[in-house]
Amino acid sequence: MSGKESLKQRAYHAIKEKIISCEYAPGVMLNEETLRDELHVSRTPIRDALSRLEQEGLISILSKKGIVVSGLTINDINFIFEVRLLYEPYAILKYGPKIGDEVIHKFFETFSLPVNTHGEAEYYSLDDAFHVAIVEAIQNPYLLKTYDWIHNQNLRFRVMTGQFVDSRLEKTNEEHLRILIACLKHDWALAAKEMEAHLLASKNATFDLALNKNSEMQRGR
């Protein structure tokens, strides 16, 4: 990798991480000169990074207005889960054997432990890794590229909604185990069905969290 390519990658990953973590919150205007100063890189890597991030739907570059971090709405939640419900059960049903028994066993052991074994941040990382491991079994690069776009937006929602409530955390763990038990039996149809049920429950919980968050913001005005 050349030095110029390395700077482009560094700028891209740094800005992307700040957007996904909501350090750059939805709706915030970004300044190209400020980004250059923060990341200590020249204009070219910054512009290359911004172009890629716009393609991924994380920012919008508005003529004569500037760069704005893309917003996230209730409709976006619906669209994101619509894609996840198409992809993740399909990944299990079509590519389940590609996941690998060692991966399934590893997650089964992890989610068999009490939820409070892990810190909150660690559990969210494990949950994310579980879903990514399933989707990465897909052998179609076009599907994987689209899912990556959705995945980034989903991570932003988690930060914005304050992650899970405790009761949902327990249920999430139980749902993961039902998926994994079906996978261990190589009953891919059942595993896909359990994944669909899990995603629908997650969708409902995410809607509730987002709506509660909006209500709190309205009361705080």
N, C-alpha and C positions, 0 to 999 in steps of 0.2 A: 504494500500500500504506500503510495507516494505521500510526501508531507502535506501537499495541498488536499489530497483526498482525506487524509487523517483529520485535518482541520474542519473539513466539511462534515465529516461524521461526528466529530466532537460537538460542533455547534448544533447539529441536528438533534443528537441525543440529549444535550443539555436543555435545549428549549422544550423539547418534547416532554422530558421528565417534569419540568416546571409546570407545563400545561396539565399533564395527567394528575399530578399531585395537587393541582389547583392553587399552586403558588402564584401562577398566572390564572386568575379566576375567569370563568366564562363572562364574556362581555367586556373584559379589560382591553384597553388599547395598548399595543406594544409599539415601542419606538426603535427603529433600526439602529440609530446611533447609540442608544442606551444599551441595546443588546451587544453591540460591538465592544463597548466599554466593559460590560459585565463579563463577557467571555474572552476578552483579550484576543480577538481575531479580526480580520479585515472584512470589508464589505462583501467580497465574493462568497466566502463560506456562509455568512449570515443569509444572504439572498438565496443561496442554494438550499439551505435548511428551511427557510420560509416557504420556498416553492414546494418542497416535498411535504411539508406540514399542511399546506393548503390542499394538496392533492388528497391527503388523508382525512380531510374534513375537520382538522383541529384548529385552523385559523381561516380567516377570510381576509384577502388583501383588497381593500376598497379604494377605487380610484379617487384621488384628491382628499381622502379621509384618513387612510392609514391602515394599520394591521390590527385586526380585532380577534381576540380568542373566541372561537365559536361557542354559542350558547347551547344549553341543554334544557329541554322542555319535557313535559309529560308525554308529548307525542314522540319524542326521541326515545323515551323508555319503551314505549310500545313498539316502535320500529326495531330497536335493538333486540328486544326479546322475541320479536317475530323472526328475525334472522337466526337467533340462537336456537329457537325451537325447530327451525328447519335443519340447522347444521348438526347440532350435538347428538340428538337421537339418531340421525342419519349416519353420523360418524361411527357410532357404536354398531348399528345394524349392518352397515356395509363393510366397515373396516375393523370391527371388534378384534378379530384374531391378530391384527397388526399391532395392537396396543402392547402385547407382551405380558405373559403371566407374571414376570418378575415385577413389572410396574404395577399391575393390579394388586399383587400381594403386598407391595410396599405401602400403597395407599390404604389397603384394608387394615394393615397393622396400625398405621397412623391414625385412622379415623375410629379404630376400635378403642383407643385410649380415651379417657374422660376429656371432655372439651376443655376443662380448666387446666389440663396438662400443658397446654400451649398458651402463650401470651396472645392478646388480641391480634396484634400485627402479624405474628407468626401464623396464626390460624387463617387469616385472610390470604396470606401468601400460599399456604398449603391448599386452600380452596381454589385459588386461581391456578396453581400448578396442576391440580387434579383435572380441571376442565381443559386446560391447555394440552395436557398429555393425551386426552381423548381425541381432541380435534387434530392434533399433530399426527395421529394415525392415518388421517386422510392422505391419499396418494395424489390428489389433484391439486397442483400448485395454484390454480386459479381460485379454487374454493378457499385455500389457505390464505391467500392474499386478501380476499374480501373479509374473512373472519378476523384477520389482524386489525383491520380498520374498526370493526365492531368492538373488538377486545379493548382497544384503547379508550373508546368512549365509555365502555362498561366500567373500567377502572376509575374514570372520572366521576361517574355516578356514585360509586362506593364512597369516595372521599366527600362528595357533596352531601350525601344523605346520612353521613355519620356511621357508615357500615351497617352491621346487623344489630338488632336488639337481642338481649340474652336468650329469650325464649326461642327466637328464630335460629339462633346458633345451635341449640340442641337439636332442633328439628332438621336443620341442614345436615348435621352430622349423621342422623338416622337415615336421611334420604340418600346420602353418599354411600352408606353401608349397604342399603338395599340395592343400589346400582352395582356396587362392587361384588356383592354375593352372587347376583345374577351373572356378572362377568366371570367370576371364578367357576361357575357351572357351565360357562360357554353358552348360556342361554341369551343370545344377543337380542332376540326379539323382546324378552322380558326386560333386559337391561335398558334397551331403548325406551320402553314404556315407562320405566322408573325414572329415567332421565327427563322425559317429557313432564312427568308429574312434579319432579323436583324444580324444573325451570318455571312451571306455572305457579308453584308456591312462591318461588323467589320473585317472580314478576309481581305478584299480589303484594308481597311484603315491601318490595321496592316502591310500588305506587303509594302504599300507606306511609312509608317513611318520607317520600318526596312531598306528599300532600301535607303531612304534619309539619315538615320543615317550612313549607310555604305559609302555613297558618301561623307558625311562630314568628316568621318574618313580618307578616301582616300585623300581628299584635304588637310587635316591637316598634312599629313606626309611630 
